[in-house]
Amino acid sequence: MKKLLTFVLIIMLACLFLDKVGGSDMHMQFNGDDVDGPLEWLFGLVFAGGGLLIAAMALVCAAVVTGVALAGVGVVLIAVVALCVVLVLALSTPVLLPLLIPVAIVWLIVSRNRKQAQAREQGL
């Protein structure tokens, strides 16, 4: 960062002390008076840098708004998919009931065995 700042300051000083850096017919006017010489280049650099700064800020704002909008759309899509899964499970419950009864029995047996194993560990 320090090297970049030094480089920018050297370039700005060079523009201040040189009458013309390149061949151009740029004329600046403030309140009807022509600004000429090194001050013209300084103002040109400052205004061009200000324009680039405004453009960079606009791009960052557009990126943030796009990211927020797409993130919002993603959250809504995930909610819709979850709702569809719940709806499909709710509609298929009567069909799955014969399968759920054996699963519930196995679950009860495993949980009972786990509770007995924990009771034995605490008793030792």
N, C-alpha and C positions, 0 to 999 in steps of 0.2 A: 504494500500500500504506500509506503514511504517512497519507493522508487517511482511508482506511477505518479504520485503527487509532485515529486521533483521534476519528472519528465514534463508534466503538464505546465508547471511553472516556467521551465526553460523555454518551452514552445511559446507561451504567452509573452514572455519577455522578448523573445526574438521577434514576435509579431509587433510588439510595441516599438522596438528600436529600428526595425526595417520599415522603410517607406512603403514598399510593395513586396509582398511575398510571392505573388504570382500575377500574371497579367489578367486583370479584370477591370471592368468599368463600373464597379459598384459605387454608388453615391448614397450616403446616408444624410438625412436631414432631420434636425430636431428644431421645432418651432420656426421652421422656414430657413434656418441657417444650415449651410453645408458643413458636415463634419468630415475632415480630411486628415490624412496622415496616419500615424500609428493608432490614434484614438479610434479611427474608423475600424481598424482590424480588431481592436479590443472589443468594441461594441458588437461587431459581427460574431466574434467567438462567443461572447456572453449570450447573445440572443440565440445563436444556433445551439449552444449547449442547453439553454433554457427550453428550446423547442424539443430537443432530444429527451430532456428530463420529463417534460410533460407527456411525450409519446411513450416513454418507458412506464410512467405511472399509469397511463391509460391501458397499456397492455397488461400490467399486473392486475389492475382492477377487473379487466375482462377475463383474465385467467381465473381469478378468485370467484367471480360470479358464475363462470362456466363450471368450475369445480363444485361449487355449492349446489348448483342446479342439477348436475349429473349425480351428485351424491344423494340428493333428495329423491331423484327418480329411482336410483338404486334401492334406497330404503323402501320406497313404495312398492317396487317390484318384489322385493324379498317378502314384504308383508302380504302381498297378493298371493305369492307362491305358498307361503305358510297357511294362509286362509284356505287355499284350494286343497292342500294336503289334509287339513283338519276336516274339511267338507267331505272329501273322498273317504276318509276314515270313518266319519259319522255315517255316511251312506252305506258303507260296507260292513258295519258292525253286525247286523243280523246274519250276514253271510259268514262272518268270521267267528261268531259265537261258539260253534262247535269246536273250533280250534283253540279258542281262548280258555275253555274249561280245563283241558289237560295242562296248558301252560300255567294256569293259576294253581293247579294241584302240585306241579313240580316246584313252583315258586314257594309255596307254603312248606313243602318238605325241606327244601334247601334252607329256607330262613329258620325253620325249627332246628335243623342240624347245626346251623351256625350259632344260634342262641345257646344251644346245649354245649357247644365247644367253648364258647366264651365263658359260660358259667363254670365249666371245669377248669379253665385257665385262672379264673379269679379265685376259685376255691383252693388252688395249690398254693 
